[in-house]
Amino acid sequence: MIEERLRALAERLRESYDPQYADTMIEEVNAGEPEVALEILLAQLDDDEVRVDPGLVDEMESLGKLLELSPQRWEVLRERTRRNP
């Protein structure tokens, strides 16, 4: 289930990144807005210029494809990760 995967992603983010990302995501998932949850997360990480672990970007991409989101956001995160090993 997508919501369960988003919650798991939020917990992974909570462990290694600012917990605000996870908190915002969980609020949207709980409100029944999984697409909004992932869109906001991707926008926040991009805006804050966060270098995200490639495994997390893989999961965001997989979820984004399932939710039929534009690949632009996770591609930016992936490119930032490649540029800053």
C-alpha positions as CSV (number, residue, x, y, z in Angstrom):
1,M,0.0,0.0,0.0
2,I,1.4,3.4,-1.0
3,E,0.5,5.1,2.3
4,E,2.4,2.4,4.3
5,R,5.5,3.0,2.0
6,L,5.2,6.7,2.5
7,R,5.1,6.3,6.3
8,A,8.1,4.0,6.1
9,L,9.9,6.6,4.0
10,A,9.0,9.3,6.6
11,E,10.5,7.2,9.4
12,R,13.7,6.7,7.4
13,L,13.9,10.5,6.9
14,R,13.2,11.1,10.6
15,E,16.3,9.0,11.5
16,S,18.8,10.9,9.3
17,Y,17.3,14.3,8.4
18,D,15.4,17.1,9.9
19,P,12.2,15.6,11.4
20,Q,10.1,18.4,9.9
21,Y,10.2,16.5,6.6
22,A,8.7,13.4,8.1
23,D,6.2,15.3,10.2
24,T,4.8,17.2,7.2
25,M,4.6,14.1,5.1
26,I,2.8,12.1,7.8
27,E,0.2,14.9,8.2
28,E,-0.6,14.8,4.5
29,V,-0.7,11.0,4.4
30,N,-3.0,10.9,7.4
31,A,-5.2,13.5,5.6
32,G,-5.6,11.1,2.7
33,E,-3.3,13.1,0.4
34,P,-0.4,10.8,-0.6
35,E,0.4,12.7,-3.7
36,V,0.5,16.0,-1.8
37,A,2.7,14.3,0.8
38,L,5.4,13.3,-1.7
39,E,5.1,16.5,-3.7
40,I,5.7,18.6,-0.6
41,L,8.6,16.4,0.6
42,L,10.3,16.6,-2.8
43,A,9.8,20.4,-2.9
44,Q,11.1,20.9,0.6
45,L,14.2,18.8,0.0
46,D,14.9,20.6,-3.2
47,D,14.3,24.1,-1.8
48,D,16.6,23.3,1.2
49,E,19.2,21.8,-1.2
50,V,19.4,18.6,0.9
51,R,21.7,15.9,-0.4
52,V,19.6,12.8,0.0
53,D,20.9,9.2,0.2
54,P,20.6,7.5,-3.2
55,G,18.5,4.7,-1.7
56,L,16.0,7.3,-0.4
57,V,15.9,8.9,-3.8
58,D,15.2,5.5,-5.4
59,E,12.2,5.0,-3.1
60,M,10.9,8.5,-3.8
61,E,11.2,7.9,-7.5
62,S,9.4,4.6,-7.2
63,L,6.6,6.1,-5.2
64,G,6.4,9.1,-7.5
65,K,5.9,6.9,-10.5
66,L,3.1,5.0,-8.7
67,L,1.5,8.3,-7.9
68,E,2.1,9.5,-11.4
69,L,4.0,12.6,-10.4
70,S,6.4,14.5,-12.6
71,P,9.9,13.1,-12.4
72,Q,11.5,16.6,-12.3
73,R,11.7,16.7,-8.4
74,W,13.4,13.4,-7.8
75,E,15.7,13.9,-10.8
76,V,16.9,17.2,-9.2
77,L,17.6,15.3,-6.0
78,R,19.4,12.5,-7.8
79,E,21.5,14.9,-9.7
80,R,22.5,16.8,-6.6
81,T,23.5,13.5,-5.0
82,R,25.7,12.6,-8.0
83,R,27.4,16.0,-8.0
84,N,28.2,15.9,-4.3
85,P,29.4,12.4,-3.5
